[in-house]
Amino acid sequence: MMTETFIIISVAINILAIWYIRELLMRFRFYTENTGQLFTNLTEYTEHLGKVHQMEVYFGDPTIQGLLEHSKAVAVTVSEYLDIFSLDEEDLGAEDDDDEEEKEE
């Protein structure tokens, strides 16, 4: 009787754990996809701002220059997050290679 109770409790805990992990993975995928879209939008904005900065009317404007530099810095930060949260297999393989190179040094 006691063994059956432990088995039932174990199965229930395992089912809850599988459900919870599935929910976490779905949220992780959602964040990964949205970070990619954010990076794309930010890159497009930076390119547009660069084109405006090159226009004769605004050429050399310090405000637009500051915005351009700031948007590039934000794009680099978002790119780092995108690399961290990437789900691509090739990225995982590249990280493993980097880890192995660090161990050899």
C-alpha positions in Angstrom: 0.0 0.0 0.0 2.8 2.4 0.9 4.7 1.7 -2.3 1.6 2.4 -4.4 1.1 5.7 -2.7 4.7 6.7 -3.4 4.3 5.7 -7.1 1.2 7.7 -7.4 2.8 10.8 -5.8 5.9 10.4 -8.0 3.8 10.1 -11.2 1.8 13.3 -10.2 5.0 15.2 -9.4 6.5 14.1 -12.7 3.4 15.2 -14.7 3.5 18.6 -13.0 7.3 18.9 -13.7 6.8 18.1 -17.4 3.9 20.6 -17.6 6.0 23.3 -15.9 9.1 22.7 -18.1 6.9 22.8 -21.2 5.5 26.2 -20.1 8.9 27.6 -19.5 10.1 26.4 -22.9 7.2 28.0 -24.6 7.9 31.3 -22.8 11.6 31.1 -23.7 10.7 30.6 -27.3 8.4 33.6 -27.2 11.1 35.8 -25.8 13.6 34.6 -28.3 11.4 35.3 -31.3 10.4 38.8 -29.9 14.1 39.7 -29.3 14.9 38.8 -32.9 12.0 41.1 -34.1 13.2 43.8 -31.8 16.7 43.6 -33.2 15.4 43.8 -36.8 13.3 46.8 -36.0 16.2 48.5 -34.2 18.5 47.8 -37.1 16.0 49.3 -39.6 15.6 52.4 -37.3 19.4 52.8 -37.1 19.7 52.6 -40.9 16.9 55.1 -41.4 18.4 57.5 -38.9 21.8 57.2 -40.7 20.1 58.1 -44.0 18.5 61.2 -42.3 21.8 62.1 -40.9 23.4 62.0 -44.3 20.8 64.4 -45.8 22.2 67.8 -46.6 19.7 69.5 -44.4 20.7 67.5 -41.3 24.3 66.7 -42.1 26.5 67.1 -39.0 23.6 67.8 -36.6 24.9 66.8 -33.1 21.4 65.7 -31.9 21.0 63.2 -34.8 24.6 62.1 -34.4 24.0 61.4 -30.8 20.8 59.4 -31.6 22.7 57.5 -34.2 25.4 56.5 -31.8 22.9 55.6 -29.1 20.8 53.4 -31.4 24.0 51.6 -32.5 24.9 51.0 -28.9 21.4 49.7 -28.1 21.6 47.5 -31.2 24.8 45.9 -30.0 23.2 45.2 -26.6 20.1 43.6 -28.2 22.4 41.6 -30.4 24.2 40.2 -27.4 20.8 39.2 -25.8 19.8 37.7 -29.1 23.0 35.6 -29.1 22.3 34.5 -25.5 18.7 33.5 -26.2 19.3 32.0 -29.6 17.8 28.5 -30.1 19.7 27.7 -33.3 21.6 24.4 -33.3 24.6 26.0 -35.1 24.9 28.6 -32.4 25.0 25.9 -29.8 27.8 24.1 -31.6 29.7 27.4 -31.9 29.4 27.9 -28.2 30.7 24.4 -27.5 33.7 25.1 -29.8 34.4 28.4 -27.9 34.3 26.6 -24.6 36.7 23.9 -25.8 39.1 26.6 -27.1 39.0 28.4 -23.7 39.8 25.1 -21.9 42.8 24.5 -24.1 44.3 27.9 -23.3 
